[in-house]
């Protein structure tokens, strides 16, 4: 691992619309046209009814912290400069959960059930990461 290079996600074709949207500053999740379930992480079939009738829908990117941890040591070398940082599961208003980072506040301020909203962190011309900050 080269610490001077950012770590980038590996994108499969199923998830490409998600990453295309984040580059445009939009948060998209899948929606099942068969049973109306919201779906995240990107999949080929609905986890509720197994339909392949999934479409993409833009969401507001609001939710609450479901769970989190503060990384203070033993981070991979590419993340050393960011320590301490928060890795969290955010439950979005649509009911799906997303693994992300909480930014824009001291790690000691993060709490479960804290309202958060999406912000977009442009890594390069190819990737923009959705992260979350305390809601205003």
N, C-alpha and C positions, 0 to 999 in steps of 0.2 A: 504494500500500500504506500503510495506516494503522498506525503502530507501536504505537498503544495498543490495537489489536484483535488478539486471537490469531489465528493462521493456522489455519483449520480444514480438514479433509479434505473433498473433494467426494465424496459417497456415491452410488454407483449402486445400484439395487435388488438386484443380485447380492451386494453386500457388506454390505447392511443387517444381516443376522444377526451378522456379525462385530462391527459397531459397537454393536449392541444388547447383545451379550455383554460387551464391554469396559466399558460403563456399569455392568454388574452385577459387575465385578471378575473376569470369566472370560475366558480366552483360548480361542477356538474356531478350528479350521481345518476345511476340508472333507475328507471321506473318500469315496473311490470305492467304491461297493458292488459294482461289476463286477470291478475288478482289485485292490482293497484299497490303492491308492496314497493317500498323504496329499497334499493339494493346498493350496498357498498361493502366491499371492494368490487371492482368490475368483474363480471362473470358472463358466461355464455348462456346460462340458464338461471331462472329465478329460484332462489333457495326455498321459497315458500310453496310454489305450485309446480315448479320444474318446467315452466313455459320458456320458450325461446323468444317470446315477444317482449324483449327489453328495448327501451328507448332511453335516450339521455335527456335529462332535464336540469336546468340551471336552478340552483338554490341560493338562498341569501347568505349561508355560511355562518349561521348563529347556532350556538349550542351551549353546553355546560361541560365542565371538566368532570369526567366520570372517575378516572383514576390517574395517578401520575407518580413519577419518581424524579428526583433531582440527581443528576449524574455529577459527582464531585471528583471522582478519580477513576482510574482504570479504563478511561475512554480509549477507543482506537485512536491512533496518532493523528488521523485526519480531523479529529474533533477536539484535540487538546486546547486549541486557542479559544474554543467556545465555552469551556468549563467555567463555572458550573452551568448546566443547561437542563431544561425540563423536557422529559419525554412523557407524553400524556395520551390518554384515550379521551377523545371528545365525543360526547353524544350529541349529534346534531338534532335540530328541531324535528327533522323528518324521521327520527328514531334510529338511524344507522349510526355506527361508531367509526371513528377514524383515528388511527395512530398518527401523532403529529408532535410538534414542539409548541410550548407556550413561550411567547416572546413579549417584549414590551413591559415587563415588570420584573422585580426582583424575584428569583426563584422561591424565596421564603414567603412570598405573598400568595403563591398559588394554593388553592384549596379545592377540594371536591365540591361540586355543585356551583363553582364560580362561573358566572356567565362570560362567554367568550365569543369573539367574532373573527372571521378569517382575515388574514393579511397575506399578501403574495410576495415571496422572496425570490427575486430573479437571480438564479445561479449563473446562467449564461444565456446565449440566444436560443438554446435548445430546451432548457429546463427552468421552470418557475415552481417553487415549492409552496404549497398551502400550509401556512402556520397559523396559530391563533394567538390573539392578544386579549387582555381583559376588555369586556364590552364597555362601550362608552355610554 
